[in-house]
Amino acid sequence: MDRKKGKTVWYALAGAAAGVVNGFFGGGGGQVLVPMLAGKCGLDQRRAFATSVAVIAPLCALSAGIYWFRGQLDLMLALPYLVGGLIGGFVGGRLFQKVSMVWLRRGFALLILYGGVKAFL
């Protein structure tokens, strides 16, 4: 298998893993995707974070659609979170280039650790 084709396989596997996690847990696919994009797919950390957002957005929309069609999603209940999330996403996107990769990685690691502890307890 040539090098480019091998990377394409890893890209597809990373996307599939993120999709499974997102669909199964209702989110969190980026926690799987970022390490795979940076490790196996060879993207630098900043590009892995940004690419993850581009991949996760449609996956979240798909998962939300499935939950909505099954009657498991209350859009009115979700609306305040969506508004806050849009504001936070805008601010985070603007600050992304200004934060060092060391602090981005640490913040990401703390987020994963926090989620793991909350899920475990």
MODELLER restraints for C-alpha pairs under 7 A, 6 or more apart:
rsr = mdl.restraints
at = mdl.atoms
rsr.add(forms.Gaussian(group=physical.xy_distance, feature=features.Distance(at['CA:7:A'], at['CA:41:A']), mean=5.91, stdev=0.5))
rsr.add(forms.Gaussian(group=physical.xy_distance, feature=features.Distance(at['CA:10:A'], at['CA:40:A']), mean=6.63, stdev=0.5))
rsr.add(forms.Gaussian(group=physical.xy_distance, feature=features.Distance(at['CA:10:A'], at['CA:41:A']), mean=6.10, stdev=0.5))
rsr.add(forms.Gaussian(group=physical.xy_distance, feature=features.Distance(at['CA:11:A'], at['CA:41:A']), mean=6.41, stdev=0.5))
rsr.add(forms.Gaussian(group=physical.xy_distance, feature=features.Distance(at['CA:14:A'], at['CA:33:A']), mean=5.65, stdev=0.5))
rsr.add(forms.Gaussian(group=physical.xy_distance, feature=features.Distance(at['CA:14:A'], at['CA:36:A']), mean=5.94, stdev=0.5))
rsr.add(forms.Gaussian(group=physical.xy_distance, feature=features.Distance(at['CA:14:A'], at['CA:37:A']), mean=6.97, stdev=0.5))
rsr.add(forms.Gaussian(group=physical.xy_distance, feature=features.Distance(at['CA:15:A'], at['CA:33:A']), mean=6.83, stdev=0.5))
rsr.add(forms.Gaussian(group=physical.xy_distance, feature=features.Distance(at['CA:17:A'], at['CA:32:A']), mean=6.82, stdev=0.5))
rsr.add(forms.Gaussian(group=physical.xy_distance, feature=features.Distance(at['CA:18:A'], at['CA:29:A']), mean=4.00, stdev=0.5))
rsr.add(forms.Gaussian(group=physical.xy_distance, feature=features.Distance(at['CA:18:A'], at['CA:30:A']), mean=6.38, stdev=0.5))
rsr.add(forms.Gaussian(group=physical.xy_distance, feature=features.Distance(at['CA:18:A'], at['CA:32:A']), mean=5.76, stdev=0.5))
rsr.add(forms.Gaussian(group=physical.xy_distance, feature=features.Distance(at['CA:18:A'], at['CA:33:A']), mean=5.55, stdev=0.5))
rsr.add(forms.Gaussian(group=physical.xy_distance, feature=features.Distance(at['CA:19:A'], at['CA:29:A']), mean=6.26, stdev=0.5))
rsr.add(forms.Gaussian(group=physical.xy_distance, feature=features.Distance(at['CA:19:A'], at['CA:59:A']), mean=6.19, stdev=0.5))
rsr.add(forms.Gaussian(group=physical.xy_distance, feature=features.Distance(at['CA:21:A'], at['CA:27:A']), mean=6.79, stdev=0.5))
rsr.add(forms.Gaussian(group=physical.xy_distance, feature=features.Distance(at['CA:21:A'], at['CA:28:A']), mean=6.36, stdev=0.5))
rsr.add(forms.Gaussian(group=physical.xy_distance, feature=features.Distance(at['CA:21:A'], at['CA:29:A']), mean=5.17, stdev=0.5))
rsr.add(forms.Gaussian(group=physical.xy_distance, feature=features.Distance(at['CA:22:A'], at['CA:28:A']), mean=5.58, stdev=0.5))
rsr.add(forms.Gaussian(group=physical.xy_distance, feature=features.Distance(at['CA:22:A'], at['CA:29:A']), mean=4.75, stdev=0.5))
rsr.add(forms.Gaussian(group=physical.xy_distance, feature=features.Distance(at['CA:22:A'], at['CA:59:A']), mean=6.95, stdev=0.5))
rsr.add(forms.Gaussian(group=physical.xy_distance, feature=features.Distance(at['CA:22:A'], at['CA:60:A']), mean=6.82, stdev=0.5))
rsr.add(forms.Gaussian(group=physical.xy_distance, feature=features.Distance(at['CA:23:A'], at['CA:63:A']), mean=5.45, stdev=0.5))
rsr.add(forms.Gaussian(group=physical.xy_distance, feature=features.Distance(at['CA:26:A'], at['CA:63:A']), mean=6.66, stdev=0.5))
rsr.add(forms.Gaussian(group=physical.xy_distance, feature=features.Distance(at['CA:27:A'], at['CA:60:A']), mean=6.78, stdev=0.5))
rsr.add(forms.Gaussian(group=physical.xy_distance, feature=features.Distance(at['CA:29:A'], at['CA:56:A']), mean=6.64, stdev=0.5))
rsr.add(forms.Gaussian(group=physical.xy_distance, feature=features.Distance(at['CA:30:A'], at['CA:52:A']), mean=5.78, stdev=0.5))
rsr.add(forms.Gaussian(group=physical.xy_distance, feature=features.Distance(at['CA:30:A'], at['CA:56:A']), mean=6.55, stdev=0.5))
rsr.add(forms.Gaussian(group=physical.xy_distance, feature=features.Distance(at['CA:31:A'], at['CA:112:A']), mean=6.84, stdev=0.5))
rsr.add(forms.Gaussian(group=physical.xy_distance, feature=features.Distance(at['CA:33:A'], at['CA:52:A']), mean=6.18, stdev=0.5))
rsr.add(forms.Gaussian(group=physical.xy_distance, feature=features.Distance(at['CA:34:A'], at['CA:48:A']), mean=5.43, stdev=0.5))
rsr.add(forms.Gaussian(group=physical.xy_distance, feature=features.Distance(at['CA:34:A'], at['CA:49:A']), mean=5.89, stdev=0.5))
rsr.add(forms.Gaussian(group=physical.xy_distance, feature=features.Distance(at['CA:34:A'], at['CA:52:A']), mean=6.05, stdev=0.5))
rsr.add(forms.Gaussian(group=physical.xy_distance, feature=features.Distance(at['CA:37:A'], at['CA:43:A']), mean=5.70, stdev=0.5))
rsr.add(forms.Gaussian(group=physical.xy_distance, feature=features.Distance(at['CA:37:A'], at['CA:48:A']), mean=5.43, stdev=0.5))
rsr.add(forms.Gaussian(group=physical.xy_distance, feature=features.Distance(at['CA:38:A'], at['CA:44:A']), mean=5.75, stdev=0.5))
rsr.add(forms.Gaussian(group=physical.xy_distance, feature=features.Distance(at['CA:38:A'], at['CA:45:A']), mean=5.72, stdev=0.5))
rsr.add(forms.Gaussian(group=physical.xy_distance, feature=features.Distance(at['CA:38:A'], at['CA:48:A']), mean=5.65, stdev=0.5))
rsr.add(forms.Gaussian(group=physical.xy_distance, feature=features.Distance(at['CA:67:A'], at['CA:73:A']), mean=5.59, stdev=0.5))
